[in-house]
Amino acid sequence: MNENLLDVLLYLFENFSLADAEHMSSVRDDLGDAGFFPDEIDDAFAWIRATDPDGQAMAVAPSDDAIRVYADREMHVLDAECRGYLAQLEQAGVLSATAREIVIDRMMALAEDAFEGADIEQLKWVVMMVLSSSGQDQAYARMEAMIHAESPGASH
């Protein structure tokens, strides 16, 4: 995983509203003061912009009752545990099929090569960031509750 980009994203997620972060002039200064480089900051904002479902170029909107078949590269990045967790989130109503596709796209964007695997904790953060940045407040709250139920000491 692109740890530098993930670090910037996590910093933004923990300290700002992702939906508003790019539009606040002080955020770039704050990120620079925190030690992040301008190209890392630009990459993070581009990553966040790509979470907007309106900006996704899907040929056809995914159906909520369709079965997701993963490409080889996706299976290398998202192991069986990650894929199962995504399915669980869909079944629980936390992720729509469209949100699932955005999460997969954003996970793939973090992978630096085709054989680099993600871990479940990274996936959970990406799900939270996608839900937060796209204004899916109810789904975000459900995801947060699920994470707290899984590990009572977890925080955000």
Backbone as a ProteinNet text record, in pm:
[ID]
protein_1_A
[PRIMARY]
MNENLLDVLLYLFENFSLADAEHMSSVRDDLGDAGFFPDEIDDAFAWIRATDPDGQAMAVAPSDDAIRVYADREMHVLDAECRGYLAQLEQAGVLSATAREIVIDRMMALAEDAFEGADIEQLKWVVMMVLSSSGQDQAYARMEAMIHAESPGASH
[TERTIARY]
84	0	88.2	39.3	110.2	96.3	191	182.7	185.1	260.4	264.4	127.1	64.3	-69.1	-168.3	-160.5	-250.4	-230.7	-107.3	-80.2	-146.4	-136.3	-199.1	-350.2	-405.9	-550.7	-599.5	-527.8	-566.5	-556.3	-452	-437.3	-555.2	-589.1	-703.9	-832.1	-852.4	-973.8	-988.9	-879.9	-885.8	-896.4	-858.1	-853.1	-948.7	-1006.4	-1091.2	-1208.5	-1306.7	-1414	-1360.3	-1356.5	-1300.2	-1376	-1507	-1586.7	-1549.9	-1502.8	-1471.7	-1323	-1239.3	-1095.5	-1028.4	-1058.1	-989.3	-1028.5	-1145	-1195.2	-1153.1	-1084.9	-1037.3	-890.2	-860.1	-723.8	-621.2	-662.4	-568.5	-526.8	-601.4	-572.7	-437.6	-410.4	-281.5	-166.3	-182.1	-77.5	-59.2	-171.2	-165.7	-95	-127	-62.7	87	122.6	264.5	335.9	270	327.7	342.6	255.5	261.7	370.5	435.9	548.4	518.8	400.3	366.6	414.1	456.4	508.4	394.1	412.6	306	251	337.2	286.2	202.4	236.4	155.7	19	18.1	-105.4	-194.2	-134.6	-210.9	-269.4	-189.4	-237.2	-354.2	-346.1	-453.6	-582.9	-573.3	-694.1	-751.3	-666.4	-713.3	-783.1	-726.8	-785.7	-924.8	-936.7	-1065.8	-1167.3	-1124.5	-1215.9	-1270.4	-1190.9	-1232.3	-1334.9	-1362.5	-1465.3	-1605.1	-1615.3	-1744.6	-1810.1	-1927.5	-1991.8	-2024.6	-2049.8	-2080.3	-1958.5	-1839.7	-1717	-1670.8	-1740.8	-1703.7	-1756.1	-1672	-1710.4	-1746.9	-1861.5	-1907.1	-1993.3	-1968.8	-2047.3	-2194.6	-2218.6	-2353.2	-2345	-2442.1	-2444	-2460.4	-2380.6	-2391.8	-2526.2	-2577.9	-2704.2	-2678	-2766.6	-2748.7	-2768.2	-2832.2	-2853.9	-2758.2	-2662.9	-2565	-2455.6	-2391.1	-2276.7	-2150.9	-2062.5	-1939.3	-1834.2	-1781.9	-1672.5	-1547.5	-1445.1	-1322.8	-1222.1	-1153.7	-1044.6	-924.3	-832	-713.7	-639.2	-613.9	-539.7	-614.2	-746.2	-824.6	-812.9	-810.5	-798.1	-660.4	-559.2	-426.4	-420.8	-485.1	-483.5	-582.4	-701.3	-805.9	-817.6	-759	-762.1	-904	-919.3	-1051.2	-1116.1	-1036.1	-1090.9	-1148.3	-1075.8	-1122.8	-1248.3	-1247.8	-1363.9	-1485.8	-1463.7	-1572.4	-1627.3	-1537.9	-1580.3	-1664.7	-1623.9	-1704.1	-1843.5	-1850.9	-1979.8	-2064.9	-2000.8	-2071.7	-2128.1	-2050.8	-2097.2	-2214.8	-2211.2	-2324	-2448.9	-2433.5	-2547.9	-2606.8	-2523	-2569	-2630	-2621.6	-2678.1	-2588.9	-2462.9	-2368.5	-2317.8	-2288.9	-2240.7	-2343.2	-2368.9	-2445.9	-2348.7	-2400.6	-2312.6	-2223.2	-2276.8	-2197.3	-2086.6	-2119.9	-2018.8	-1912	-1953.1	-1856.3	-1756.8	-1805	-1716.9	-1620.2	-1666.7	-1578.4	-1472.5	-1512.2	-1415.1	-1309.9	-1354.1	-1258.4	-1165.4	-1221	-1140	-1036.3	-1076.6	-984.7	-880.2	-916.4	-816.8	-714	-761.6	-670.4	-578.8	-629.9	-548.8	-437.1	-459	-356.6	-250.7	-285.3	-190.9	-81.9	40.9	153.1	190.9	153.4	175.3	66.9	57.5	-52.2	-48.3	64.9	75.9	86.4	59.4	65.2	-72.6	-79.1	-207	-240.4	-368.4	-418.6	-454.9	-462.2	-511.4	-649.3	-716.8	-855.3	-868.1	-770.7	-776.5	-767.9	-682.6	-675.5	-809.1	-869.1	-999.1	-1103.7	-1106.2	-1204	-1186.6	-1061.8	-1036.4	-1084	-1057.7	-1100.4	-1253	-1320.1	-1466.6	-1514.6	-1456.8	-1497.1	-1472.3	-1358.5	-1328.1	-1422.7	-1453.9	-1546	-1684.2	-1732.5	-1864	-1865.8	-1759.6	-1750.9	-1745.3	-1660.4	-1641.1	-1760.5	-1840.3	-1955.7	-2084.7	-2073.5	-2188.8	-2291.4	-2250	-2342	-2341.3	-2404.2	-2396.2	-2452.5	-2565.7	-2624.2	-2535.4	-2486.6	-2398.6	-2269.3	-2217.7	-2096.8	-2119.9	-2232.5	-2263	-2275.2	-2335.1	-2347	-2209.8	-2125.7	-1990.2	-1911.2	-1921.8	-1851.7	-1900.1	-2030	-2085.2	-2033.9	-2024.5	-1972.8	-1827.5	-1747.2	-1606.5	-1594.4	-1674	-1669	-1716.4	-1813	-1861.1	-1755.4	-1675.8	-1570.7	-1455.2	-1422.1	-1312.8	-1350.9	-1406.7	-1460.1	-1362.5	-1233.7	-1135.1	-1103.8	-1160.5	-1130.5	-1185.2	-1120.6	-1167.2	-1158.4	-1239.3	-1231.3	-1332.2
-118.1	0	124	225.8	352.9	416.4	385	428	579.5	651	796.9	856.3	810.8	859.2	821.2	699.7	655.3	737.9	772.3	857.2	993.9	1055.1	1186.2	1173	1069.6	1049.4	1028.1	946.9	923.3	1050.7	1129.5	1256.6	1348.2	1357.2	1439.8	1388.5	1257.4	1196.1	1220.8	1213.4	1229.5	1375	1468.7	1608.8	1702.2	1658.7	1745.5	1666.6	1737.4	1676.1	1656	1531	1504.6	1577.4	1589.9	1655.5	1802.9	1864.6	2008	2039.3	1939.8	1963	2037	1999.5	2060.8	2207	2243.7	2378.8	2474.4	2423	2507.6	2539.3	2666.8	2706.6	2670.2	2664.6	2636.3	2488.9	2400.7	2257.6	2225.2	2281.6	2256.9	2303.1	2419.8	2469.6	2375.4	2328.1	2237.2	2107	2055.1	1932.4	1953.3	2067.8	2100.3	2110.4	2174.3	2186.3	2049.9	1955.7	1821.1	1736.3	1791.7	1721.5	1652.6	1673.3	1610.6	1698.3	1633.7	1704.3	1746.4	1853.4	1902.3	1796.1	1710.9	1608.7	1504.3	1473	1380.7	1442.7	1571.4	1643	1645.7	1676.1	1676.2	1538.8	1435	1297.9	1264.1	1309.5	1282.3	1351.3	1475.4	1544.9	1482.6	1435.5	1366.4	1235.9	1165.1	1040.2	1068.3	1174.7	1209.9	1248.1	1327.7	1366.4	1243.6	1139.7	1018.3	937.1	973.6	903.6	954	1061.1	1116.8	1025.3	967.7	876.5	943.4	1073.4	1143.8	1152	1142	1148.2	1012.6	906.5	772.2	745.8	694	664.4	516.9	479.3	341.4	327.3	222.4	199.5	180.9	103.5	77.5	78.4	140.9	140.7	-3.2	-44.3	-182	-205.3	-322.4	-360.9	-412.7	-377.6	-422	-572.2	-638.4	-782.8	-865.3	-798.1	-868.3	-929.8	-1029.9	-1091.4	-1028.6	-984.2	-917.5	-1022.9	-1020	-1107.1	-1021.1	-1062.4	-984.6	-1022.4	-922.6	-945.1	-1000.9	-1065.4	-1123.6	-1021.3	-901.9	-799.9	-759.8	-747.2	-712	-821	-947.5	-1057.2	-1060.3	-1011.2	-1004.1	-893.4	-783.3	-670.1	-694.4	-741.9	-766.9	-917.7	-966.3	-1109.9	-1154.6	-1282.1	-1339.3	-1272.1	-1238.9	-1172.8	-1035.6	-958.6	-825.7	-837.4	-930.4	-948.3	-992.8	-1081.2	-1124.9	-1011.1	-925.5	-811.7	-715.3	-692.1	-607	-667	-798.6	-865.2	-851.1	-863.6	-848.2	-706.7	-606.5	-467.9	-443.3	-505.9	-493.9	-559.4	-679.5	-751.8	-677.7	-606.6	-530.5	-396.2	-362	-235.7	-115.5	-139.8	-30.2	22.6	-68	-29.6	-66.2	29.2	-1.7	-61.2	-114	-168	-58.3	61.8	173.4	209.5	218.2	251.3	141.9	15.4	-95.1	-76.4	-40.7	-20.9	94.3	199.2	312.2	269	191.2	141	54.7	-35.6	-121.1	-35.6	61.6	151	225.9	274.7	351.3	260.2	135.2	39.7	9.5	-8.1	-36.1	83.2	204	324.2	332.7	274.3	274.5	166.6	63.3	-45.5	2.1	-15.1	31.4	-67.9	-194.5	-292.3	-399.7	-478.2	-574.5	-686.6	-707.6	-819.6	-775.9	-649.3	-597.8	-611.4	-679.1	-700.8	-594.3	-571	-480.3	-562.8	-497.3	-569.3	-515.8	-588.2	-556.9	-420.2	-382.8	-252.1	-138.1	-153.1	-51.8	-42.1	-156	-157.8	-84.1	-108.6	-41.9	108.8	155.9	300.7	356.5	283.9	332	336.9	235.8	238.1	360.9	385.1	501.8	631.8	642.4	764.4	783.4	675.9	685.5	728	667	702.8	846	886.3	1021.7	1126.2	1104.1	1205.1	1215.4	1109.6	1114.7	1151.9	1187.7	1235.9	1129.1	1005.1	896.2	879.1	974.1	982.3	859.8	808.3	691.8	569.3	549	435.2	450.4	572.1	599.7	562.8	605.3	575.8	425.2	353.9	208.2	142.4	190.5	134.1	160.2	280.5	315.6	226.3	202	115	-28.1	-74.4	-210.4	-221.9	-119.9	-123.1	-123.5	-40.8	-37.2	-169	-234	-362	-470.7	-461	-559	-545.9	-421.6	-396.7	-278.1	-304.5	-199.6	-87.2	-108.4	-3	84.1	54.7	131.3	271.8	361.7	500.7	567.3	663.9	769.3	872.5
0	0	0	-62	-64.9	73.3	160	300.3	315.9	231.9	242.3	213.9	107	73.6	182.2	229.6	335.7	462.1	494.9	611.8	598.8	480.3	457.8	471.1	410	415.4	558.5	633.3	772.9	855.3	831.4	902	869.6	741.8	701.4	765.9	760.4	812.4	962	1034.2	1178.9	1223.3	1134.8	1176.7	1103.7	993.7	913.3	857	808.9	731.3	590.6	544.2	412.2	302.4	317.2	214.6	200.4	308.7	307.3	305.2	327.6	349	234.3	111.4	-2	-20.6	28.2	8.1	119.1	218.7	329.2	304.1	290.1	254.4	361.5	484	592.3	597.3	532	540.4	476.8	360.4	294.4	383.2	445	535	653.1	708.3	822.4	783.9	665	618.6	597.9	542.1	524.9	658.5	754.9	889.4	956.8	919.2	976.3	910.6	807.3	746.3	615	560.6	433.1	318.1	210.1	93.4	1	-76.5	-165.3	-260.8	-316.1	-408.6	-335	-210.6	-130.8	-100.3	-71.6	-42.8	-167.1	-282.4	-407.7	-436.5	-415.8	-438.3	-345.5	-220.8	-124.8	-167.7	-210.7	-255	-382	-471.6	-592.1	-553.2	-455.2	-406.7	-349.3	-270.7	-209.7	-317.7	-416.1	-524.5	-596.5	-608	-677.8	-598.8	-474.2	-396.7	-431.2	-507.6	-546.5	-649.4	-617.2	-711.9	-845.3	-844.1	-968.5	-1059.1	-1000.9	-1079	-1129	-1090.5	-1133.4	-1274.4	-1358.8	-1497	-1509.6	-1454	-1462.8	-1587.5	-1665	-1785.9	-1749.6	-1647.3	-1598.1	-1446.1	-1382.1	-1235.5	-1187.5	-1089.4	-1040.9	-972.8	-991.7	-930.8	-789.8	-697.7	-559.3	-542.5	-639.1	-625.8	-713.2	-777.5	-860.5	-773.7	-825.7	-758	-814.5	-728.1	-769.4	-800.4	-921.5	-960.6	-964.7	-893.2	-881.5	-989.3	-1042.8	-1137.4	-1061.1	-1133.1	-1068.7	-984.3	-1041.1	-967.6	-839.8	-848.5	-730.4	-623.7	-666.8	-570.2	-505	-574.6	-513.3	-408.9	-438	-343.8	-230.4	-264.1	-164.4	-142.7	-34.5	-8.5	27.9	53.3	82.5	203.3	303.3	422.2	385.8	305.7	263.5	176.8	82.8	-3.9	77.3	173	259.6	343.6	389.6	471.1	386.9	262.2	174.1	153.8	133	116.1	242.1	356.8	484.2	496.7	457.8	465.7	371.8	256.5	163.8	221.8	274.6	331.4	450.8	524.6	640.7	600.9	472.9	426.8	450	484.2	505.9	372.1	280.4	147.8	41.4	-46.4	-166.4	-268.1	-376.4	-480.3	-536.8	-552	-603.7	-505.3	-376.3	-275.3	-270	-283.8	-286.3	-399.3	-516	-630.6	-607	-542.2	-511.4	-410.7	-309.8	-211.2	-281	-367.8	-439	-524.1	-595.1	-677.8	-593.7	-479	-393	-330.2	-298.4	-248.2	-357	-478.9	-590.1	-615.3	-595.6	-614.5	-510.2	-393.9	-288.9	-310.4	-385.4	-409.5	-504.3	-463.4	-546	-654.1	-637.4	-743.2	-734.6	-838.1	-851.2	-747.7	-684.4	-591.8	-446.6	-424.4	-287.9	-224.9	-114.9	-49.7	52.8	66.6	169.6	291.8	404.1	521.2	557.5	641.5	675.9	743	823	890.3	788.6	686.6	581	508.8	481.6	415.2	498.5	627.3	714.7	709.5	712.6	704.3	571.1	464.4	331.8	324.7	376.8	379	455.5	571.2	651.6	574.8	508.1	433.6	315.6	245.3	131.1	179.6	284.7	336.7	388.5	455.5	508.9	398.7	300.5	196.3	102.6	94.4	5.1	78.6	205.8	281.4	316.7	323.1	358.5	510.2	577.9	723.4	795.3	750	817.9	799.7	678.1	652.8	732.2	739.5	817	964.3	1018.7	1159.5	1183.3	1089.3	1102.3	1096.3	1006.1	994.1	1122	1172.3	1296.6	1411	1418.8	1523.4	1507.6	1383	1359.4	1404	1373.4	1413.4	1564.9	1632.3	1778.6	1839.5	1776	1826.2	1808.7	1700.1	1675	1773.6	1806.7	1900.6	1988.2	2106.1	2193	2224.9	2213.7	2242.8	2123.8	2005.3	1883.5	1895	1822.4	1828.5	1694	1673.4	1572.5	1605.3
[MASK]
++++++++++++++++++++++++++++++++++++++++++++++++++++++++++++++++++++++++++++++++++++++++++++++++++++++++++++++++++++++++++++++++++++++++++++++++++++++++++++

